[in-house]
């Protein structure tokens, strides 16, 4: 795996996440009490033995840069290789917003040229998984493929008018693809993770962008499959994965993580998930505090009732406050006598004394960063 590099694209469409992505990319979304979405992707690559990882950013990337820093937490801060954050730069041709993944790759061609590794793992940043990427790369090499795609059969990943779906024969070769179908006809969902030779990727991207093309799935992979001009196969990821593409899917992931079996499947001993360390005191529980089936991060102060909720670092729940089925991000506060249910509170949000906020199960209420209710 020393001859393999990783590249993560963080420019996905975040419109359906509304207030949650006003100031951050999807990759920087806080999840599971103390992590960010990108932690799972970078950790999978590091656990797979990759030492050279690039993160292509597009907009709202300051939170992401602050979180990743020098890459120390992932042991990616050595003299050679390491973690490279690749923000957009303005030129006459590039106005800072990439129309698609191909444009992002073209703009970061110099990073690909400078990198020494022959093989590249390319990933998006809005799917949470914890995969053995070394096994994916080994399959790619053993089958002598030009491109190997990672896919899942998890039915919860299916979306109408969203995603890419694969037809795969008995030999594991991709015979057809559907990109953004109204009703998907195939059960194999492409996880937007692929393995390819670095030089082949540069060549394909250069030819595609010079013809005004923007989409990796539709304009490169689909055409290669249809033309049968390259050997493209697929490798199944059998673990659980979550696509963070809406407020509902973000809420569902955090609620799923409250299930011990789900947590055990994602946070595996042999595949640790690393994140930025923040020194905090342990969580403090008052004499009258009641906490049921919840994730409570360090630095929290709980004096009220918390049920089926995820509390990030530094959250304060006052006496006689009741929090049920909620996600409260860093340094959020719920004051005395307040009752909130099915809510997502962004960082530093405050719910004042005796307030009541009850959202429907299928459409949680989102309170933006620094908002006081």
C-alpha positions as CSV (number, residue, x, y, z in Angstrom):
1,X,0.0,0.0,0.0
2,X,3.0,2.3,0.0
3,X,2.4,2.8,-3.7
4,X,-1.2,4.0,-3.2
5,X,-2.4,7.5,-2.5
6,X,-5.8,8.8,-1.5
7,X,-7.9,11.7,-2.8
8,X,-11.1,13.0,-1.3
9,X,-13.4,15.5,-3.1
10,X,-15.5,17.6,-0.7
11,X,-17.6,19.6,-3.2
12,X,-20.9,17.8,-3.1
13,X,-24.2,19.5,-3.5
14,X,-25.4,20.5,0.0
15,X,-28.6,22.3,-0.7
16,X,-30.8,19.7,1.0
17,X,-28.9,20.1,4.3
18,X,-30.1,23.7,4.6
19,X,-28.8,25.6,7.7
20,X,-26.4,22.8,8.6
21,X,-24.1,23.6,5.7
22,X,-24.3,27.3,5.5
23,X,-20.8,27.7,7.1
24,X,-19.3,24.2,6.5
25,X,-18.9,21.5,3.8
26,X,-20.7,18.2,4.2
27,X,-17.3,16.6,5.0
28,X,-17.0,18.9,8.1
29,X,-20.5,18.0,9.5
30,X,-20.2,17.0,13.2
31,X,-21.5,13.5,13.8
32,X,-21.7,10.9,16.6
33,X,-20.8,13.2,19.4
34,X,-17.2,14.0,18.6
35,X,-16.4,13.2,15.0
36,X,-16.7,14.8,11.6
37,X,-17.9,13.0,8.4
38,X,-14.4,13.2,6.9
39,X,-12.8,11.4,9.9
40,X,-14.2,8.1,8.6
41,X,-12.9,8.6,5.1
42,X,-9.4,9.7,6.1
43,X,-9.2,7.0,8.8
44,X,-10.2,4.3,6.2
45,X,-7.4,5.5,4.0
46,X,-4.8,5.6,6.8
47,X,-5.9,2.2,8.1
48,X,-5.4,0.9,4.5
49,X,-1.8,2.1,4.6
50,X,-2.0,5.3,2.6
51,X,0.5,8.0,3.6
52,X,-0.3,10.6,0.9
53,X,-3.8,11.9,1.0
54,X,-5.2,15.0,-0.7
55,X,-8.5,16.7,0.2
56,X,-10.0,18.9,-2.5
57,X,-12.1,21.6,-1.1
58,X,-14.5,23.9,-2.8
59,X,-16.6,26.3,-0.6
60,X,-17.1,26.8,3.1
61,X,-13.9,24.9,3.8
62,X,-12.5,26.9,6.8
63,X,-14.2,24.6,9.3
64,X,-12.7,21.6,7.4
65,X,-9.2,23.1,7.4
66,X,-9.4,23.9,11.1
67,X,-10.5,20.3,11.9
68,X,-7.9,18.5,9.7
69,X,-5.0,20.9,10.6
70,X,-1.6,19.3,9.8
71,X,-3.0,15.8,9.9
72,X,-1.3,15.0,13.2
73,X,-4.2,13.0,14.6
74,X,-4.0,10.7,11.5
75,X,-0.2,10.5,11.6
76,X,-0.1,12.4,8.3
77,X,2.3,15.1,9.3
78,X,5.7,13.6,8.3
79,X,8.3,15.2,6.1
80,X,7.3,13.2,3.1
81,X,3.8,12.7,1.7
82,X,1.2,13.5,4.4
83,X,-2.1,15.3,4.4
84,X,-2.6,18.0,1.7
85,X,-5.6,20.3,1.8
86,X,-6.2,21.6,-1.8
87,X,-8.4,24.7,-1.7
88,X,-9.6,26.3,-5.0
89,X,-7.5,29.0,-6.5
90,X,-8.7,31.8,-8.7
91,X,-7.6,32.0,-12.3
92,X,-9.2,33.3,-15.5
93,X,-10.4,29.8,-16.2
94,X,-11.3,28.8,-12.6
95,X,-13.6,31.2,-10.7
96,X,-13.4,29.1,-7.5
97,X,-16.5,26.9,-8.0
98,X,-16.0,23.6,-9.8
99,X,-18.9,22.6,-12.1
100,X,-18.0,19.0,-11.3
101,X,-15.4,16.5,-10.0
102,X,-13.5,16.5,-13.3
103,X,-12.9,20.2,-13.1
104,X,-11.7,19.8,-9.5
105,X,-9.2,17.1,-10.6
106,X,-8.1,19.2,-13.6
107,X,-7.4,22.2,-11.3
108,X,-5.3,20.0,-9.0
109,X,-3.3,18.4,-11.7
110,X,-0.1,19.6,-10.2
111,X,-0.8,17.6,-7.0
112,X,-1.3,14.5,-9.1
113,X,2.0,15.2,-11.0
114,X,4.0,15.8,-7.8
115,X,2.7,12.6,-6.2
116,X,4.9,9.5,-6.6
117,X,2.3,6.8,-6.0
118,X,1.2,4.8,-9.1
119,X,-2.3,3.9,-7.8
120,X,-5.0,6.3,-6.5
121,X,-8.1,5.8,-4.4
122,X,-10.6,8.5,-5.2
123,X,-13.6,9.1,-2.8
124,X,-16.4,11.5,-2.3
125,X,-17.1,12.9,1.1
126,X,-20.8,12.5,1.9
127,X,-20.9,8.7,2.6
128,X,-19.9,7.4,6.0
129,X,-18.3,4.0,5.9
130,X,-15.4,2.2,7.5
131,X,-13.9,-0.1,4.8
132,X,-10.8,-2.2,4.3
133,X,-9.5,-0.1,1.4
134,X,-6.3,-2.3,1.3
135,X,-8.6,-5.3,0.3
136,X,-10.3,-3.1,-2.4
137,X,-6.9,-2.2,-3.9
138,X,-5.7,-5.8,-3.7
139,X,-8.8,-6.9,-5.6
140,X,-8.1,-4.2,-8.2
141,X,-4.6,-5.5,-8.7
142,X,-5.6,-9.2,-8.7
143,X,-8.2,-8.7,-11.4
144,X,-5.9,-6.5,-13.5
145,X,-8.7,-4.0,-13.9
146,X,-8.4,-0.4,-15.3
147,X,-10.9,0.9,-12.7
148,X,-12.5,-0.8,-9.7
149,X,-15.7,0.6,-8.2
150,X,-16.8,0.2,-4.6
151,X,-20.5,-0.6,-4.2
152,X,-23.0,-1.6,-1.7
153,X,-26.4,-3.5,-1.7
154,X,-27.6,-1.6,1.3
155,X,-31.2,-0.7,0.4
156,X,-31.2,2.4,2.6
157,X,-28.7,4.0,0.2
158,X,-31.2,4.0,-2.7
159,X,-32.5,7.4,-3.8
160,X,-34.9,8.3,-6.6
161,X,-33.2,10.8,-9.0
162,X,-30.0,10.5,-7.1
163,X,-26.9,8.3,-7.2
164,X,-25.3,5.8,-9.6
165,X,-26.4,2.2,-9.9
166,X,-24.4,-0.7,-11.4
167,X,-25.2,-3.9,-13.4
168,X,-22.5,-6.4,-12.5
169,X,-22.0,-9.9,-14.2
170,X,-20.9,-13.1,-12.4
171,X,-17.2,-12.2,-13.0
172,X,-17.6,-8.9,-11.2
173,X,-17.4,-6.7,-14.3
174,X,-19.6,-3.7,-14.7
175,X,-21.9,-4.2,-17.7
176,X,-24.2,-1.2,-17.4
177,X,-24.8,1.9,-15.3
178,X,-27.7,4.2,-14.4
179,X,-26.8,7.7,-13.4
180,X,-29.4,9.8,-11.5
181,X,-32.3,7.5,-12.6
182,X,-35.9,8.5,-11.6
183,X,-36.4,4.9,-10.3
184,X,-33.2,2.8,-10.0
185,X,-33.4,-0.5,-11.8
186,X,-30.3,-2.0,-10.2
187,X,-29.6,-2.9,-6.6
188,X,-25.8,-2.3,-6.7
189,X,-25.2,1.3,-5.5
190,X,-21.9,2.9,-6.4
191,X,-20.4,4.4,-3.3
192,X,-18.4,7.0,-5.3
193,X,-15.2,5.3,-4.3
194,X,-12.9,3.9,-7.0
195,X,-9.4,2.7,-7.6
196,X,-7.4,3.8,-10.8
197,X,-3.9,4.3,-12.0
198,X,-2.9,7.9,-11.3
199,X,-1.6,8.5,-14.9
200,X,-4.7,7.0,-16.4
201,X,-6.9,9.3,-14.3
202,X,-4.9,12.3,-15.5
203,X,-5.3,11.3,-19.1
204,X,-9.0,10.6,-18.8
205,X,-9.7,13.9,-17.0
206,X,-7.6,16.0,-19.4
207,X,-9.5,14.5,-22.4
208,X,-12.9,14.9,-20.8
209,X,-12.5,18.5,-19.6
210,X,-11.1,19.6,-23.0
211,X,-14.5,18.4,-24.4
212,X,-16.5,20.4,-21.9
213,X,-17.4,17.4,-19.7
214,X,-17.8,17.6,-15.9
215,X,-19.2,14.4,-14.4
216,X,-16.9,11.5,-13.5
217,X,-19.8,9.0,-13.4
218,X,-21.7,10.1,-16.5
219,X,-19.0,11.5,-18.7
220,X,-16.1,9.1,-18.1
221,X,-17.1,5.8,-16.3
222,X,-20.5,5.3,-18.1
223,X,-18.9,6.0,-21.5
224,X,-16.1,3.5,-20.8
225,X,-18.6,0.9,-19.8
226,X,-20.7,1.5,-22.9
227,X,-17.8,1.5,-25.3
228,X,-16.2,-1.5,-23.6
229,X,-12.9,0.4,-24.0
230,X,-11.7,-0.4,-20.5
231,X,-12.0,-3.2,-18.0
232,X,-14.2,-1.8,-15.2
233,X,-15.2,-4.1,-12.3
234,X,-16.7,-3.7,-8.9
235,X,-16.0,-4.8,-5.3
236,X,-18.8,-5.1,-2.8
237,X,-18.6,-3.4,0.6
238,X,-20.6,-5.5,3.0
239,X,-20.6,-3.2,6.0
240,X,-23.2,-0.6,6.9
241,X,-22.9,2.8,5.2
242,X,-24.9,6.0,5.4
243,X,-25.3,8.7,2.8
244,X,-25.5,12.2,4.3
245,X,-27.4,14.1,1.7
246,X,-30.3,15.7,3.6
247,X,-31.4,16.8,7.1
248,X,-33.3,13.6,7.5
249,X,-30.4,11.3,6.5
250,X,-28.1,13.3,8.9
251,X,-30.6,12.9,11.7
252,X,-31.1,9.2,11.0
253,X,-27.4,8.4,11.1
254,X,-26.9,10.0,14.5
255,X,-30.0,8.1,15.8
256,X,-28.7,4.8,14.3
257,X,-25.4,5.3,16.2
258,X,-27.4,5.1,19.5
259,X,-27.9,1.4,18.7
260,X,-24.9,-0.6,20.2
261,X,-24.9,-3.0,17.3
262,X,-24.7,-0.2,14.7
263,X,-21.9,1.4,16.7
264,X,-20.0,-1.9,16.9
265,X,-20.3,-2.3,13.2
266,X,-18.9,1.1,12.4
267,X,-16.3,1.6,15.1
268,X,-14.3,-1.6,14.7
269,X,-11.3,-2.4,16.9
270,X,-9.2,-3.3,13.9
271,X,-10.3,-0.2,12.0
272,X,-10.1,2.7,14.5
273,X,-11.6,6.1,13.6
274,X,-9.4,9.0,14.4
275,X,-10.5,12.6,15.0
276,X,-9.1,15.9,16.3
277,X,-8.4,15.8,20.0
278,X,-9.9,18.5,22.2
279,X,-8.9,18.5,25.9
280,X,-12.1,18.6,28.1
281,X,-13.1,17.5,31.6
282,X,-15.3,14.4,31.7
283,X,-19.1,14.8,31.4
284,X,-20.6,16.0,34.7
285,X,-24.0,14.6,35.8
286,X,-26.0,16.4,38.5
287,X,-27.8,14.7,41.4
288,X,-31.2,14.9,39.5
289,X,-29.9,14.2,36.0
290,X,-31.6,11.3,34.1
291,X,-29.8,10.1,30.9
292,X,-31.4,7.3,28.8
293,X,-29.9,5.7,25.7
294,X,-27.8,8.7,24.7
295,X,-24.2,9.6,23.5
296,X,-22.8,12.2,25.8
297,X,-19.4,13.7,24.9
298,X,-16.8,15.0,27.3
299,X,-17.2,18.5,28.7
300,X,-21.0,18.2,29.0
301,X,-22.9,19.3,32.1
302,X,-26.2,17.4,32.6
303,X,-28.7,18.4,35.2
304,X,-32.0,17.6,33.4
305,X,-33.5,14.7,31.4
306,X,-31.9,13.4,28.2
307,X,-33.5,10.6,26.2
308,X,-32.3,9.0,22.9
309,X,-30.0,12.0,22.1
310,X,-26.5,12.8,20.9
311,X,-24.8,15.6,22.8
312,X,-21.5,17.0,21.6
313,X,-18.7,18.5,23.7
314,X,-19.5,21.3,26.1
315,X,-23.3,21.0,26.0
316,X,-25.3,22.2,29.0
317,X,-28.7,20.8,30.0
318,X,-30.2,22.8,32.9
319,X,-32.3,21.4,35.8
320,X,-35.9,20.5,34.8
321,X,-35.0,20.7,31.1
322,X,-36.1,17.8,28.9
323,X,-34.2,16.7,25.7
324,X,-35.7,13.9,23.6
325,X,-34.6,12.5,20.2
326,X,-32.3,15.5,19.6
327,X,-28.8,16.3,18.3
328,X,-27.1,19.1,20.1
329,X,-23.8,20.2,18.7
330,X,-20.8,21.7,20.5
331,X,-21.5,24.2,23.4
332,X,-25.3,24.2,22.9
333,X,-27.5,25.1,25.9
334,X,-31.0,24.1,27.0
335,X,-32.2,26.3,29.9
336,X,-34.5,25.5,32.9
337,X,-37.9,24.1,32.1
338,X,-37.4,23.9,28.3
339,X,-38.6,20.8,26.4
340,X,-37.2,20.0,22.9
341,X,-38.0,16.9,20.8
342,X,-36.8,15.8,17.3
343,X,-34.5,18.9,17.0
344,X,-31.0,19.5,15.7
345,X,-29.2,22.4,17.4
346,X,-26.1,23.7,15.6
347,X,-23.1,25.0,17.6
348,X,-23.7,27.5,20.4
349,X,-27.5,27.4,19.9
350,X,-29.4,28.3,23.0
351,X,-33.0,27.3,24.0
352,X,-34.2,29.7,26.7
353,X,-36.2,29.0,29.8
354,X,-39.5,27.2,29.4
355,X,-39.4,27.1,25.6
356,X,-41.0,24.2,23.8
357,X,-39.9,22.9,20.4
358,X,-41.4,19.7,19.1
359,X,-40.6,18.6,15.5
360,X,-42.2,15.6,13.6
361,X,-40.2,12.4,13.5
362,X,-39.7,12.6,9.8
363,X,-38.7,16.2,9.6
364,X,-36.7,17.4,12.6
365,X,-36.5,21.1,13.4
366,X,-33.1,22.7,12.6
367,X,-31.8,25.5,14.8
368,X,-28.8,27.4,13.2
369,X,-25.5,28.2,14.7
370,X,-25.5,30.9,17.5
371,X,-29.3,31.2,17.3
372,X,-31.2,31.9,20.5
373,X,-34.8,30.7,20.8
